[in-house]
Amino acid sequence: MDTMRINMESGQPTHLECSAQINLGSFYTPLWLVQIAFRMLIWHVNPKDYLLLDSACGYGSFLTLPGFQAYIGMDQDLQALQRAAELCQQPNLSLLHKNALHSVSRVHFNIPNSSKLIIMGNPPYNDRTSRVRAHLKDKSPLEVDTSLKARDIGISFLRSFALLEPDYICVLHPLSYLIKRANLQALKNFALHYRLLDALVVSSQIFCPKSLSYFPIIVALYKRDAQGMDYSYIARFCFKTLENKCFTLEQWDFISTYVDKYPNQQRVDSKVALFYTLRDINALARSKTFLDRQSPHAIYVPAEKYSLYCYIDVFKTQIPHIPYYLRNCDIFLDFAQFQNLEEQFIHASQSKQISPQIARYFRDLLGVHYL
Ligand SMILES: C[S@@+](CC[C@H](N)C(=O)[O-])C[C@H]1O[C@@H](n2cnc3c(N)ncnc32)[C@H](O)[C@@H]1O
């Protein structure tokens, strides 16, 4: 039991090899973070009338939370469930060895239709199409209900929660599910029927201290709500971070308003340069900028947009000054200030020399977020 307690605190399972940990998305939640989620929940709701479900419970850290009427834990990993059974001493606890993305329904998961339900946990996320650590990813994943199929298993989990119609959902997941329009759209029934009530952004470093780049994870509380949430709701939402910072998406202007982010070779014929496909800030940190050769990933840069692509090239040099919680955002800018410094950005990109004025521009752009 002692060894297990130590491993719960470090957040890592002991019974899995590295590749199995990545395939199952088994990055367990340290107890202090489980407590943060619990405090967020009980600020808004009294758990005593509710059944708690964690459908990807691992060693069961969320099932140890006090005060719920009954508890259901589920995992496809039998060894993890056996440890959860040793660790969780709740009187009304049932543990089910199931694939939480298959035949999703209250009946199949032993949840009475009459029960008021809260889902808590840290569902796995694993973008199967991403190239990061692709060699370790399982090419033949578990069966997933058709309506839940998505490129990221975490998005499938959020959709599965909505099917069970809980009153509240309090879970950890990548912030990118909300702040990237395509992801928010991919949440489908979840975004249509749930609304973000409260949130805290923390770093993925908590789960993967050895990773080369960190990204934001949100501890998010959602309430069932007929209005759901759309991108403008998320853009206005004030995201607090563990470091006591706060940001909204609408406070920035993004480069996607001004330039093409994806190959545009069908539409643009006269070009002065080639630029690599743009995604978010973390992707820019890993990718090339200007290309010296034609490629299917190339964006054609027309003369009138050249200075903006120089801006992106210079922005890349400033990424070390940007905190993890903004790293899944698009490249942002202050367009009026950029116009004042346009020639300097071209020069900085070509000479690889950052002038004091450009350094100052980035300090002002990031304000309290500048590292
Ligand atoms: C990030 S861990 C979270 C564990 C625990 N809730 C915690 O926060 O410490 C994700 C868990 O999801 C489980 N899992 C992955 N795919 C699953 C599936 N399709 N059905 C059920 N459990 C699954 C993994 O075995 C792993 O235990």
The ligand as an ORCA input file, in Angstrom:
! r2SCAN-3c Opt
* xyz 0 1
  C      -5.087      9.666    -17.802
  S      -5.471      8.105    -17.075
  C      -6.461      8.654    -15.780
  C      -6.619      7.700    -14.666
  C      -7.290      8.278    -13.420
  N      -8.646      8.756    -13.713
  C      -6.471      9.413    -12.881
  O      -6.860     10.563    -13.135
  O      -5.453      9.181    -12.225
  C      -6.550      7.441    -18.283
  C      -7.078      6.036    -18.031
  O      -7.945      5.715    -19.115
  C      -7.911      4.324    -19.334
  N      -8.479      4.077    -20.678
  C      -7.941      4.357    -21.882
  N      -8.807      4.029    -22.867
  C      -9.914      3.541    -22.246
  C     -11.162      3.051    -22.721
  N     -11.459      3.016    -24.036
  N     -12.071      2.627    -21.796
  C     -11.806      2.665    -20.487
  N     -10.636      3.127    -19.976
  C      -9.707      3.560    -20.844
  C      -6.429      3.991    -19.171
  O      -6.278      2.614    -18.890
  C      -6.054      4.915    -17.993
  O      -6.166      4.238    -16.783
*
